[in-house]
Amino acid sequence: MLRKRIIFTLVYADDFFTQSRNFRLQKVGNINWLEKNYKFQGIAFSLDELIVLNASKEKKDISGFANTLSRLVDDVFIPVAAGGGIRSIEDAKVLFDNGADKIVLNSVLHTDINLVQELIFKYGSQSIVASVDYKKVEDNLNVYIHNGTKKLDVELYDYVKYIENLNVGEIYLNSIDQDGTGFGYDLETVNKISTTSNIPIIIAGGAGNEKHLLSGLKIDSISAVATANLFNFIGDGLPNARKIILEKGLNIARWIK
Amino acid sequence: MKIVIVDYEMGNIKSITSALKYLGVKEIVVSNKLLEIQSADKLILPGVGSFAKAMKNIKKLNLDKILKDVVILNKKPILGICLGMQLMSNYSEEGFSNGLGFINANVTKFNILDLKIPHVGFNQVLFNKNNTLYEGLNNLSDFYFTHSYQMQSSQDIGQAICEYGNKFIVSYELNNIVGVQFHPELSQTNGLKLLENFIKNF
């Protein structure tokens, strides 16, 4: 049976890992801090996948980001997706060469379809995760690009359909309203989107504890749940969450000791 | 132990290289050169991307002939991973292309209404006890998949299977020729054990 996935997302900006809240970034610590507090070679056994996003606001320094990525994924044998600021084939190649198994695209899905098509041709659909940031304004679900700073004139449902037609591998659906709050996922929206979508959906934004992860994992049409909460899962947070979720009998992978 | 990862200019090999290093393989070379490939104890055929483009690159680099020599004539052990596994079959619907033809199987598109494609995530593999590739692993162990095309065969190719929409072949082992649809290098301890078995048993 195909398992559901638990994904940890790390948000990187200018040499630091950050806690994002509604897309405002708070610096938490650099790679040394992360290695001390998360010990990825061990923690990775509580995860199905890792996503590392470069949210540097100024110049997106791909090589600095790639160095950090490379160090992070040493001896980590789960899929790693990386992205943020990919603007060319070369940018993507640098990330693949430094340990990314998949790449995450966001703004270029709207601004540079040719690049998206080239990347799909070169690396295959299954290597491309399309990240979509959205915010609720009254009854509308608005889509944003460029780290949540630019609103597009398109409704979320239409945008998701448009992205599916680009033939990407997965969609990473992130609620800007819920992001970093620890209040739980925007289940109403993800439910609607995922039941009509014909590609796998990863949900993000709002998970602050294992109950939130569980709430997402219980939705049939959702393939994976992500959390980017650096504070709430520190130390043994992730191993404990996985243990509880396994004990509840949820459909997630098991590995030999 | 010298393992050559066959380079046909597609796909990323960092995860495979680091898994082999972790398992203590002394010499890991990424190459498409005849002499390197001939001197290997074992070969790995990796790959992500499209089948037709991969076959084009393989022919351009003369790897179809080189691999036929060392794998079919000289019986050097080879492990195909993901697209690499599919490439050793006869034919794929992806780009309507012939493969290397080492294994009597074809690759078809998942064709079931409302099934989310690609098939991505950990899924359980059903094998039988003759499959030495899975030695020391429990049946229905989890491995990480990400693909949109699947392998089918009516022959006995030492297959293990998995179910997503329908049943399909996720690994084969036929003498020195081994292939896995999933990514052992991304499948935690289960995957490391499987790679170890390939190194030890083939």
Interface residues (C-beta under 8 A of the other chain):
Chain A: M1 L2 R3 K4 R5 A44 F45 D48 D74 D75 F77 I78 P79 F96 D97 N98 G99 A100 D101 K102 F121 K122 Y123 G124 S125 Q126 S127 G169 E170 S197 N198 I199 P200 S223 A224 I252 A253 R254 W255 I256 K257
Chain B: M10 G11 N12 K14 S15 S18 A19 Y22 V48 G49 S50 K53 L83 D114 L115 K116 I117 P118 H119 V120 G121 F122 N123 Q124 G136 L137 N138 S141 D142 Y144 T146 H147 S148 E163 Y164 H183 E185 L186 S187 Q188 T189 N190 G191 L192 K193
